[in-house]
Amino acid sequence: MAKTNTTELLEALAAEIGENVYIDIAKWHLYLSDAKLHTVVAEKVYPLISSNGVTEDRVIELLESIPVKIGGGRKELPLIDLLPLQCQVNLVDILEKYQSQI
């Protein structure tokens, strides 16, 4: 995967995140692509990938900074609070894979 175009890389990263990472609400899995959050996450994590800065702590910090509106916008929760631990691990794995391929 020798993608030099940032837009193509972001789109591919967003697609992979959207297909493999989900939020868990009452044991329902809502994939980030369905929740329209995959692009936001990809754009936020891209600087980590491009600077070889992917660590679990940094990814968690980023996930804490992404607000998700619930209840028609009456409340906001950080994305980290909606992701199961396995999805956090999957996200870090995806980012490490992309980082190694840049």
Biopython code that builds the backbone (N, CA, C, O; Angstrom):
import numpy as np
from Bio.PDB.StructureBuilder import StructureBuilder

atoms = [
    (1, "MET", "N", (0.840, -1.177, 0.000)),
    (1, "MET", "CA", (0.000, 0.000, 0.000)),
    (1, "MET", "C", (0.884, 1.239, 0.000)),
    (1, "MET", "O", (1.133, 1.811, 1.061)),
    (2, "ALA", "N", (1.346, 1.649, -1.115)),
    (2, "ALA", "CA", (2.193, 2.821, -1.204)),
    (2, "ALA", "C", (1.349, 4.010, -1.617)),
    (2, "ALA", "O", (1.491, 4.527, -2.726)),
    (3, "LYS", "N", (0.482, 4.439, -0.738)),
    (3, "LYS", "CA", (-0.394, 5.572, -1.031)),
    (3, "LYS", "C", (0.313, 6.843, -0.614)),
    (3, "LYS", "O", (0.580, 7.062, 0.567)),
    (4, "THR", "N", (0.608, 7.666, -1.576)),
    (4, "THR", "CA", (1.269, 8.922, -1.259)),
    (4, "THR", "C", (0.259, 10.053, -1.153)),
    (4, "THR", "O", (0.549, 11.087, -0.551)),
    (5, "ASN", "N", (-0.898, 9.874, -1.718)),
    (5, "ASN", "CA", (-1.927, 10.895, -1.678)),
    (5, "ASN", "C", (-2.616, 10.861, -0.310)),
    (5, "ASN", "O", (-3.198, 9.844, 0.069)),
    (6, "THR", "N", (-2.550, 11.965, 0.425)),
    (6, "THR", "CA", (-3.128, 12.043, 1.770)),
    (6, "THR", "C", (-4.629, 11.786, 1.747)),
    (6, "THR", "O", (-5.158, 11.120, 2.637)),
    (7, "THR", "N", (-5.313, 12.307, 0.744)),
    (7, "THR", "CA", (-6.759, 12.113, 0.658)),
    (7, "THR", "C", (-7.099, 10.638, 0.510)),
    (7, "THR", "O", (-8.013, 10.144, 1.170)),
    (8, "GLU", "N", (-6.374, 9.932, -0.348)),
    (8, "GLU", "CA", (-6.618, 8.502, -0.537)),
    (8, "GLU", "C", (-6.324, 7.732, 0.744)),
    (8, "GLU", "O", (-7.068, 6.825, 1.118)),
    (9, "LEU", "N", (-5.247, 8.094, 1.404)),
    (9, "LEU", "CA", (-4.882, 7.427, 2.653)),
    (9, "LEU", "C", (-5.956, 7.650, 3.710)),
    (9, "LEU", "O", (-6.359, 6.712, 4.399)),
    (10, "LEU", "N", (-6.418, 8.889, 3.839)),
    (10, "LEU", "CA", (-7.473, 9.181, 4.812)),
    (10, "LEU", "C", (-8.758, 8.422, 4.502)),
    (10, "LEU", "O", (-9.417, 7.912, 5.408)),
    (11, "GLU", "N", (-9.110, 8.349, 3.225)),
    (11, "GLU", "CA", (-10.321, 7.619, 2.844)),
    (11, "GLU", "C", (-10.197, 6.131, 3.155)),
    (11, "GLU", "O", (-11.138, 5.521, 3.663)),
    (12, "ALA", "N", (-9.050, 5.553, 2.856)),
    (12, "ALA", "CA", (-8.834, 4.134, 3.140)),
    (12, "ALA", "C", (-8.829, 3.888, 4.647)),
    (12, "ALA", "O", (-9.413, 2.915, 5.125)),
    (13, "LEU", "N", (-8.171, 4.768, 5.389)),
    (13, "LEU", "CA", (-8.130, 4.641, 6.843)),
    (13, "LEU", "C", (-9.524, 4.773, 7.435)),
    (13, "LEU", "O", (-9.914, 3.983, 8.294)),
    (14, "ALA", "N", (-10.271, 5.763, 6.981)),
    (14, "ALA", "CA", (-11.639, 5.968, 7.472)),
    (14, "ALA", "C", (-12.514, 4.748, 7.171)),
    (14, "ALA", "O", (-13.312, 4.327, 8.009)),
    (15, "ALA", "N", (-12.362, 4.190, 5.980)),
    (15, "ALA", "CA", (-13.154, 3.008, 5.622)),
    (15, "ALA", "C", (-12.822, 1.828, 6.532)),
    (15, "ALA", "O", (-13.721, 1.126, 6.996)),
    (16, "GLU", "N", (-11.542, 1.611, 6.784)),
    (16, "GLU", "CA", (-11.158, 0.478, 7.636)),
    (16, "GLU", "C", (-11.624, 0.694, 9.075)),
    (16, "GLU", "O", (-12.099, -0.239, 9.723)),
    (17, "ILE", "N", (-11.491, 1.907, 9.565)),
    (17, "ILE", "CA", (-11.981, 2.210, 10.912)),
    (17, "ILE", "C", (-13.495, 2.000, 10.968)),
    (17, "ILE", "O", (-14.011, 1.389, 11.904)),
    (18, "GLY", "N", (-14.196, 2.512, 9.963)),
    (18, "GLY", "CA", (-15.654, 2.405, 9.929)),
    (18, "GLY", "C", (-16.176, 0.987, 9.887)),
    (18, "GLY", "O", (-17.261, 0.702, 10.395)),
    (19, "GLU", "N", (-15.406, 0.092, 9.282)),
    (19, "GLU", "CA", (-15.832, -1.306, 9.155)),
    (19, "GLU", "C", (-15.438, -2.165, 10.347)),
    (19, "GLU", "O", (-16.003, -3.242, 10.540)),
    (20, "ASN", "N", (-14.472, -1.708, 11.156)),
    (20, "ASN", "CA", (-13.928, -2.569, 12.204)),
    (20, "ASN", "C", (-14.095, -2.052, 13.626)),
    (20, "ASN", "O", (-13.842, -2.785, 14.582)),
    (21, "VAL", "N", (-14.509, -0.820, 13.778)),
    (21, "VAL", "CA", (-14.654, -0.233, 15.109)),
    (21, "VAL", "C", (-16.113, 0.177, 15.289)),
    (21, "VAL", "O", (-16.717, 0.783, 14.404)),
    (22, "TYR", "N", (-16.666, -0.164, 16.449)),
    (22, "TYR", "CA", (-18.074, 0.149, 16.694)),
    (22, "TYR", "C", (-18.266, 0.694, 18.103)),
    (22, "TYR", "O", (-17.441, 0.488, 18.993)),
    (23, "ILE", "N", (-19.382, 1.396, 18.274)),
    (23, "ILE", "CA", (-19.799, 1.798, 19.609)),
    (23, "ILE", "C", (-20.826, 0.783, 20.072)),
    (23, "ILE", "O", (-21.581, 0.233, 19.271)),
    (24, "ASP", "N", (-20.844, 0.545, 21.356)),
    (24, "ASP", "CA", (-21.738, -0.448, 21.942)),
    (24, "ASP", "C", (-22.767, 0.273, 22.793)),
    (24, "ASP", "O", (-22.429, 0.915, 23.788)),
    (25, "ILE", "N", (-24.029, 0.159, 22.391)),
    (25, "ILE", "CA", (-25.120, 0.766, 23.138)),
    (25, "ILE", "C", (-26.151, -0.324, 23.409)),
    (25, "ILE", "O", (-26.783, -0.846, 22.491)),
    (26, "ALA", "N", (-26.304, -0.654, 24.676)),
    (26, "ALA", "CA", (-27.255, -1.685, 25.097)),
    (26, "ALA", "C", (-27.042, -2.986, 24.311)),
    (26, "ALA", "O", (-27.995, -3.633, 23.876)),
    (27, "LYS", "N", (-25.767, -3.346, 24.144)),
    (27, "LYS", "CA", (-25.344, -4.559, 23.426)),
    (27, "LYS", "C", (-25.637, -4.523, 21.934)),
    (27, "LYS", "O", (-25.576, -5.549, 21.258)),
    (28, "TRP", "N", (-25.955, -3.343, 21.426)),
    (28, "TRP", "CA", (-26.093, -3.149, 19.981)),
    (28, "TRP", "C", (-24.783, -2.579, 19.485)),
    (28, "TRP", "O", (-24.211, -1.685, 20.110)),
    (29, "HIS", "N", (-24.305, -3.091, 18.364)),
    (29, "HIS", "CA", (-23.056, -2.612, 17.782)),
    (29, "HIS", "C", (-23.366, -1.669, 16.627)),
    (29, "HIS", "O", (-23.946, -2.071, 15.619)),
    (30, "LEU", "N", (-22.978, -0.428, 16.786)),
    (30, "LEU", "CA", (-23.152, 0.579, 15.744)),
    (30, "LEU", "C", (-21.763, 0.931, 15.233)),
    (30, "LEU", "O", (-20.989, 1.617, 15.900)),
    (31, "TYR", "N", (-21.470, 0.447, 14.038)),
    (31, "TYR", "CA", (-20.151, 0.681, 13.466)),
    (31, "TYR", "C", (-19.969, 2.165, 13.183)),
    (31, "TYR", "O", (-20.925, 2.869, 12.857)),
    (32, "LEU", "N", (-18.726, 2.630, 13.311)),
    (32, "LEU", "CA", (-18.457, 4.050, 13.168)),
    (32, "LEU", "C", (-18.842, 4.580, 11.795)),
    (32, "LEU", "O", (-19.180, 5.757, 11.664)),
    (33, "SER", "N", (-18.798, 3.737, 10.772)),
    (33, "SER", "CA", (-19.237, 4.196, 9.448)),
    (33, "SER", "C", (-20.737, 4.490, 9.460)),
    (33, "SER", "O", (-21.180, 5.466, 8.854)),
    (34, "ASP", "N", (-21.515, 3.660, 10.139)),
    (34, "ASP", "CA", (-22.958, 3.878, 10.229)),
    (34, "ASP", "C", (-23.288, 5.090, 11.092)),
    (34, "ASP", "O", (-24.283, 5.776, 10.859)),
    (35, "ALA", "N", (-22.452, 5.347, 12.084)),
    (35, "ALA", "CA", (-22.654, 6.489, 12.976)),
    (35, "ALA", "C", (-22.058, 7.769, 12.398)),
    (35, "ALA", "O", (-22.125, 8.828, 13.021)),
    (36, "LYS", "N", (-21.477, 7.666, 11.207)),
    (36, "LYS", "CA", (-20.843, 8.815, 10.533)),
    (36, "LYS", "C", (-19.712, 9.425, 11.369)),
    (36, "LYS", "O", (-19.519, 10.641, 11.374)),
    (37, "LEU", "N", (-18.973, 8.568, 12.073)),
    (37, "LEU", "CA", (-17.857, 9.026, 12.900)),
    (37, "LEU", "C", (-16.501, 8.574, 12.369)),
    (37, "LEU", "O", (-15.466, 9.024, 12.859)),
    (38, "HIS", "N", (-16.495, 7.700, 11.384)),
    (38, "HIS", "CA", (-15.236, 7.135, 10.902)),
    (38, "HIS", "C", (-14.313, 8.182, 10.288)),
    (38, "HIS", "O", (-13.097, 8.116, 10.471)),
    (39, "THR", "N", (-14.872, 9.139, 9.568)),
    (39, "THR", "CA", (-14.046, 10.177, 8.943)),
    (39, "THR", "C", (-13.466, 11.114, 9.993)),
    (39, "THR", "O", (-12.305, 11.512, 9.903)),
    (40, "VAL", "N", (-14.265, 11.464, 10.979)),
    (40, "VAL", "CA", (-13.793, 12.325, 12.063)),
    (40, "VAL", "C", (-12.624, 11.668, 12.791)),
    (40, "VAL", "O", (-11.609, 12.308, 13.062)),
    (41, "VAL", "N", (-12.780, 10.390, 13.101)),
    (41, "VAL", "CA", (-11.718, 9.664, 13.806)),
    (41, "VAL", "C", (-10.464, 9.595, 12.933)),
    (41, "VAL", "O", (-9.358, 9.829, 13.420)),
    (42, "ALA", "N", (-10.628, 9.278, 11.658)),
    (42, "ALA", "CA", (-9.471, 9.176, 10.755)),
    (42, "ALA", "C", (-8.728, 10.510, 10.673)),
    (42, "ALA", "O", (-7.497, 10.537, 10.707)),
    (43, "GLU", "N", (-9.460, 11.598, 10.567)),
    (43, "GLU", "CA", (-8.823, 12.919, 10.485)),
    (43, "GLU", "C", (-8.087, 13.276, 11.768)),
    (43, "GLU", "O", (-7.037, 13.918, 11.724)),
    (44, "LYS", "N", (-8.629, 12.867, 12.909)),
    (44, "LYS", "CA", (-7.991, 13.164, 14.191)),
    (44, "LYS", "C", (-6.736, 12.324, 14.415)),
    (44, "LYS", "O", (-5.759, 12.805, 14.990)),
    (45, "VAL", "N", (-6.760, 11.070, 13.961)),
    (45, "VAL", "CA", (-5.612, 10.184, 14.226)),
    (45, "VAL", "C", (-4.531, 10.283, 13.158)),
    (45, "VAL", "O", (-3.413, 9.814, 13.373)),
    (46, "TYR", "N", (-4.836, 10.875, 12.026)),
    (46, "TYR", "CA", (-3.843, 10.952, 10.946)),
    (46, "TYR", "C", (-2.522, 11.583, 11.382)),
    (46, "TYR", "O", (-1.464, 11.065, 11.023)),
    (47, "PRO", "N", (-2.539, 12.687, 12.148)),
    (47, "PRO", "CA", (-1.256, 13.253, 12.585)),
    (47, "PRO", "C", (-0.403, 12.274, 13.397)),
    (47, "PRO", "O", (0.825, 12.322, 13.333)),
    (48, "LEU", "N", (-1.045, 11.395, 14.154)),
    (48, "LEU", "CA", (-0.287, 10.384, 14.901)),
    (48, "LEU", "C", (0.410, 9.418, 13.961)),
    (48, "LEU", "O", (1.563, 9.044, 14.177)),
    (49, "ILE", "N", (-0.300, 9.020, 12.920)),
    (49, "ILE", "CA", (0.262, 8.072, 11.957)),
    (49, "ILE", "C", (1.423, 8.711, 11.209)),
    (49, "ILE", "O", (2.479, 8.098, 11.051)),
    (50, "SER", "N", (1.231, 9.927, 10.754)),
    (50, "SER", "CA", (2.250, 10.574, 9.928)),
    (50, "SER", "C", (3.495, 10.960, 10.721)),
    (50, "SER", "O", (4.556, 11.182, 10.137)),
    (51, "SER", "N", (3.377, 11.040, 12.047)),
    (51, "SER", "CA", (4.543, 11.408, 12.863)),
    (51, "SER", "C", (5.106, 10.222, 13.641)),
    (51, "SER", "O", (5.921, 10.401, 14.545)),
    (52, "ASN", "N", (4.668, 9.005, 13.287)),
    (52, "ASN", "CA", (5.081, 7.798, 14.011)),
    (52, "ASN", "C", (4.793, 7.910, 15.496)),
    (52, "ASN", "O", (5.588, 7.476, 16.329)),
    (53, "GLY", "N", (3.650, 8.494, 15.819)),
    (53, "GLY", "CA", (3.306, 8.737, 17.214)),
    (53, "GLY", "C", (2.168, 7.899, 17.739)),
    (53, "GLY", "O", (1.543, 8.276, 18.730)),
    (54, "VAL", "N", (1.874, 6.770, 17.111)),
    (54, "VAL", "CA", (0.755, 5.942, 17.557)),
    (54, "VAL", "C", (1.155, 5.181, 18.820)),
    (54, "VAL", "O", (2.035, 4.320, 18.800)),
    (55, "THR", "N", (0.490, 5.522, 19.903)),
    (55, "THR", "CA", (0.597, 4.758, 21.143)),
    (55, "THR", "C", (-0.811, 4.613, 21.697)),
    (55, "THR", "O", (-1.706, 5.389, 21.363)),
    (56, "GLU", "N", (-0.992, 3.632, 22.529)),
    (56, "GLU", "CA", (-2.315, 3.405, 23.093)),
    (56, "GLU", "C", (-2.780, 4.634, 23.884)),
    (56, "GLU", "O", (-3.943, 5.027, 23.794)),
    (57, "ASP", "N", (-1.878, 5.231, 24.649)),
    (57, "ASP", "CA", (-2.241, 6.400, 25.456)),
    (57, "ASP", "C", (-2.672, 7.577, 24.582)),
    (57, "ASP", "O", (-3.644, 8.263, 24.900)),
    (58, "ARG", "N", (-1.964, 7.811, 23.500)),
    (58, "ARG", "CA", (-2.320, 8.920, 22.613)),
    (58, "ARG", "C", (-3.647, 8.678, 21.918)),
    (58, "ARG", "O", (-4.435, 9.607, 21.740)),
    (59, "VAL", "N", (-3.899, 7.443, 21.526)),
    (59, "VAL", "CA", (-5.175, 7.117, 20.876)),
    (59, "VAL", "C", (-6.323, 7.311, 21.862)),
    (59, "VAL", "O", (-7.365, 7.857, 21.502)),
    (60, "ILE", "N", (-6.137, 6.869, 23.093)),
    (60, "ILE", "CA", (-7.172, 7.049, 24.115)),
    (60, "ILE", "C", (-7.423, 8.533, 24.354)),
    (60, "ILE", "O", (-8.569, 8.961, 24.490)),
    (61, "GLU", "N", (-6.363, 9.303, 24.406)),
    (61, "GLU", "CA", (-6.490, 10.748, 24.591)),
    (61, "GLU", "C", (-7.297, 11.380, 23.453)),
    (61, "GLU", "O", (-8.141, 12.246, 23.686)),
    (62, "LEU", "N", (-7.030, 10.941, 22.232)),
    (62, "LEU", "CA", (-7.789, 11.448, 21.084)),
    (62, "LEU", "C", (-9.258, 11.046, 21.167)),
    (62, "LEU", "O", (-10.145, 11.860, 20.908)),
    (63, "LEU", "N", (-9.512, 9.798, 21.527)),
    (63, "LEU", "CA", (-10.890, 9.330, 21.630)),
    (63, "LEU", "C", (-11.657, 10.088, 22.711)),
    (63, "LEU", "O", (-12.864, 10.299, 22.596)),
    (64, "GLU", "N", (-10.950, 10.491, 23.754)),
    (64, "GLU", "CA", (-11.587, 11.290, 24.805)),
    (64, "GLU", "C", (-11.968, 12.680, 24.302)),
    (64, "GLU", "O", (-12.874, 13.314, 24.844)),
    (65, "SER", "N", (-11.276, 13.151, 23.266)),
    (65, "SER", "CA", (-11.522, 14.509, 22.770)),
    (65, "SER", "C", (-12.594, 14.582, 21.686)),
    (65, "SER", "O", (-12.920, 15.671, 21.214)),
    (66, "ILE", "N", (-13.144, 13.441, 21.288)),
    (66, "ILE", "CA", (-14.165, 13.426, 20.229)),
    (66, "ILE", "C", (-15.544, 13.312, 20.882)),
    (66, "ILE", "O", (-15.886, 12.260, 21.422)),
    (67, "PRO", "N", (-16.337, 14.388, 20.836)),
    (67, "PRO", "CA", (-17.670, 14.339, 21.446)),
    (67, "PRO", "C", (-18.678, 13.646, 20.529)),
    (67, "PRO", "O", (-18.661, 13.816, 19.310)),
    (68, "VAL", "N", (-19.552, 12.864, 21.152)),
    (68, "VAL", "CA", (-20.626, 12.196, 20.418)),
    (68, "VAL", "C", (-21.943, 12.664, 21.021)),
    (68, "VAL", "O", (-22.198, 12.481, 22.211)),
    (69, "LYS", "N", (-22.771, 13.268, 20.182)),
    (69, "LYS", "CA", (-24.069, 13.753, 20.655)),
    (69, "LYS", "C", (-25.037, 12.585, 20.755)),
    (69, "LYS", "O", (-25.126, 11.747, 19.858)),
    (70, "ILE", "N", (-25.759, 12.551, 21.867)),
    (70, "ILE", "CA", (-26.768, 11.512, 22.058)),
    (70, "ILE", "C", (-28.069, 12.181, 22.473)),
    (70, "ILE", "O", (-28.075, 13.329, 22.918)),
    (71, "GLY", "N", (-29.158, 11.460, 22.324)),
    (71, "GLY", "CA", (-30.456, 12.002, 22.717)),
    (71, "GLY", "C", (-30.854, 13.219, 21.914)),
    (71, "GLY", "O", (-31.410, 14.172, 22.459)),
    (72, "GLY", "N", (-30.573, 13.195, 20.614)),
    (72, "GLY", "CA", (-30.924, 14.329, 19.775)),
    (72, "GLY", "C", (-30.092, 15.562, 20.073)),
    (72, "GLY", "O", (-30.513, 16.687, 19.801)),
    (73, "GLY", "N", (-28.915, 15.349, 20.631)),
    (73, "GLY", "CA", (-28.019, 16.456, 20.918)),
    (73, "GLY", "C", (-28.175, 17.028, 22.317)),
    (73, "GLY", "O", (-27.516, 18.008, 22.663)),
    (74, "ARG", "N", (-29.048, 16.422, 23.132)),
    (74, "ARG", "CA", (-29.249, 16.930, 24.494)),
    (74, "ARG", "C", (-28.044, 16.678, 25.385)),
    (74, "ARG", "O", (-27.815, 17.405, 26.351)),
    (75, "LYS", "N", (-27.275, 15.643, 25.057)),
    (75, "LYS", "CA", (-26.081, 15.314, 25.836)),
    (75, "LYS", "C", (-24.954, 14.962, 24.889)),
    (75, "LYS", "O", (-25.173, 14.622, 23.726)),
    (76, "GLU", "N", (-23.741, 15.051, 25.415)),
    (76, "GLU", "CA", (-22.546, 14.633, 24.673)),
    (76, "GLU", "C", (-21.719, 13.726, 25.567)),
    (76, "GLU", "O", (-21.559, 13.973, 26.762)),
    (77, "LEU", "N", (-21.202, 12.682, 24.963)),
    (77, "LEU", "CA", (-20.276, 11.784, 25.651)),
    (77, "LEU", "C", (-19.009, 11.687, 24.824)),
    (77, "LEU", "O", (-19.062, 11.764, 23.596)),
    (78, "PRO", "N", (-17.868, 11.517, 25.481)),
    (78, "PRO", "CA", (-16.647, 11.281, 24.710)),
    (78, "PRO", "C", (-16.726, 9.908, 24.035)),
    (78, "PRO", "O", (-17.258, 8.954, 24.603)),
    (79, "LEU", "N", (-16.199, 9.827, 22.838)),
    (79, "LEU", "CA", (-16.253, 8.574, 22.083)),
    (79, "LEU", "C", (-15.666, 7.410, 22.869)),
    (79, "LEU", "O", (-16.156, 6.286, 22.767)),
    (80, "ILE", "N", (-14.624, 7.667, 23.649)),
    (80, "ILE", "CA", (-13.986, 6.604, 24.420)),
    (80, "ILE", "C", (-14.989, 5.885, 25.328)),
    (80, "ILE", "O", (-14.854, 4.685, 25.568)),
    (81, "ASP", "N", (-15.992, 6.609, 25.832)),
    (81, "ASP", "CA", (-16.974, 6.019, 26.741)),
    (81, "ASP", "C", (-17.936, 5.065, 26.034)),
    (81, "ASP", "O", (-18.630, 4.286, 26.689)),
    (82, "LEU", "N", (-17.980, 5.121, 24.722)),
    (82, "LEU", "CA", (-18.909, 4.286, 23.965)),
    (82, "LEU", "C", (-18.242, 3.094, 23.290)),
    (82, "LEU", "O", (-18.923, 2.203, 22.781)),
    (83, "LEU", "N", (-16.909, 3.077, 23.285)),
    (83, "LEU", "CA", (-16.183, 1.994, 22.619)),
    (83, "LEU", "C", (-15.832, 0.885, 23.605)),
    (83, "LEU", "O", (-15.285, 1.155, 24.674)),
    (84, "PRO", "N", (-16.146, -0.369, 23.250)),
    (84, "PRO", "CA", (-15.668, -1.472, 24.072)),
    (84, "PRO", "C", (-14.139, -1.553, 23.994)),
    (84, "PRO", "O", (-13.535, -1.069, 23.037)),
    (85, "LEU", "N", (-13.535, -2.154, 24.983)),
    (85, "LEU", "CA", (-12.083, -2.273, 25.037)),
    (85, "LEU", "C", (-11.521, -2.941, 23.783)),
    (85, "LEU", "O", (-10.487, -2.516, 23.268)),
    (86, "GLN", "N", (-12.184, -3.971, 23.294)),
    (86, "GLN", "CA", (-11.686, -4.670, 22.100)),
    (86, "GLN", "C", (-11.637, -3.744, 20.885)),
    (86, "GLN", "O", (-10.739, -3.866, 20.052)),
    (87, "CYS", "N", (-12.583, -2.831, 20.779)),
    (87, "CYS", "CA", (-12.572, -1.889, 19.657)),
    (87, "CYS", "C", (-11.432, -0.887, 19.793)),
    (87, "CYS", "O", (-10.862, -0.455, 18.791)),
    (88, "GLN", "N", (-11.101, -0.520, 21.013)),
    (88, "GLN", "CA", (-9.944, 0.353, 21.228)),
    (88, "GLN", "C", (-8.676, -0.347, 20.766)),
    (88, "GLN", "O", (-7.825, 0.246, 20.103)),
    (89, "VAL", "N", (-8.565, -1.615, 21.128)),
    (89, "VAL", "CA", (-7.400, -2.417, 20.711)),
    (89, "VAL", "C", (-7.367, -2.538, 19.193)),
    (89, "VAL", "O", (-6.308, -2.386, 18.583)),
    (90, "ASN", "N", (-8.515, -2.810, 18.579)),
    (90, "ASN", "CA", (-8.587, -2.921, 17.121)),
    (90, "ASN", "C", (-8.157, -1.621, 16.452)),
    (90, "ASN", "O", (-7.443, -1.644, 15.449)),
    (91, "LEU", "N", (-8.589, -0.488, 17.004)),
    (91, "LEU", "CA", (-8.239, 0.805, 16.434)),
    (91, "LEU", "C", (-6.729, 1.027, 16.508)),
    (91, "LEU", "O", (-6.123, 1.463, 15.529)),
    (92, "VAL", "N", (-6.123, 0.737, 17.639)),
    (92, "VAL", "CA", (-4.669, 0.889, 17.776)),
    (92, "VAL", "C", (-3.964, -0.015, 16.769)),
    (92, "VAL", "O", (-2.993, 0.404, 16.140)),
    (93, "ASP", "N", (-4.437, -1.243, 16.610)),
    (93, "ASP", "CA", (-3.830, -2.173, 15.641)),
    (93, "ASP", "C", (-3.920, -1.627, 14.217)),
    (93, "ASP", "O", (-2.953, -1.698, 13.458)),
    (94, "ILE", "N", (-5.074, -1.089, 13.859)),
    (94, "ILE", "CA", (-5.264, -0.509, 12.523)),
    (94, "ILE", "C", (-4.288, 0.642, 12.312)),
    (94, "ILE", "O", (-3.645, 0.737, 11.266)),
    (95, "LEU", "N", (-4.182, 1.507, 13.302)),
    (95, "LEU", "CA", (-3.306, 2.668, 13.181)),
    (95, "LEU", "C", (-1.840, 2.262, 13.095)),
    (95, "LEU", "O", (-1.077, 2.856, 12.333)),
    (96, "GLU", "N", (-1.444, 1.264, 13.862)),
    (96, "GLU", "CA", (-0.057, 0.783, 13.792)),
    (96, "GLU", "C", (0.239, 0.179, 12.423)),
    (96, "GLU", "O", (1.336, 0.338, 11.888)),
    (97, "LYS", "N", (-0.751, -0.516, 11.861)),
    (97, "LYS", "CA", (-0.565, -1.082, 10.520)),
    (97, "LYS", "C", (-0.365, 0.027, 9.494)),
    (97, "LYS", "O", (0.543, -0.052, 8.666)),
    (98, "TYR", "N", (-1.195, 1.048, 9.538)),
    (98, "TYR", "CA", (-1.054, 2.157, 8.596)),
    (98, "TYR", "C", (0.261, 2.906, 8.810)),
    (98, "TYR", "O", (0.916, 3.318, 7.852)),
    (99, "GLN", "N", (0.634, 3.074, 10.066)),
    (99, "GLN", "CA", (1.887, 3.769, 10.377)),
    (99, "GLN", "C", (3.084, 3.035, 9.779)),
    (99, "GLN", "O", (4.013, 3.661, 9.270)),
    (100, "SER", "N", (3.056, 1.712, 9.843)),
    (100, "SER", "CA", (4.174, 0.923, 9.314)),
    (100, "SER", "C", (4.217, 0.938, 7.789)),
    (100, "SER", "O", (5.255, 0.643, 7.197)),
    (101, "GLN", "N", (3.100, 1.280, 7.149)),
    (101, "GLN", "CA", (3.041, 1.251, 5.696)),
    (101, "GLN", "C", (3.296, 2.610, 5.069)),
    (101, "GLN", "O", (3.364, 2.724, 3.845)),
    (102, "ILE", "N", (3.435, 3.630, 5.883)),
    (102, "ILE", "CA", (3.707, 4.974, 5.325)),
    (102, "ILE", "C", (5.196, 5.113, 5.091)),
    (102, "ILE", "O", (5.653, 6.158, 4.628)),
]
sb = StructureBuilder()
sb.init_structure("model")
sb.init_model(0)
sb.init_chain("A")
sb.init_seg("    ")
for serial, (resi, resn, name, xyz) in enumerate(atoms, 1):
    if name == "N":
        sb.init_residue(resn, " ", resi, " ")
    sb.init_atom(name, np.array(xyz, "f"), 0.0, 1.0, " ", f" {name:<3s}", serial, name[0])
structure = sb.get_structure()
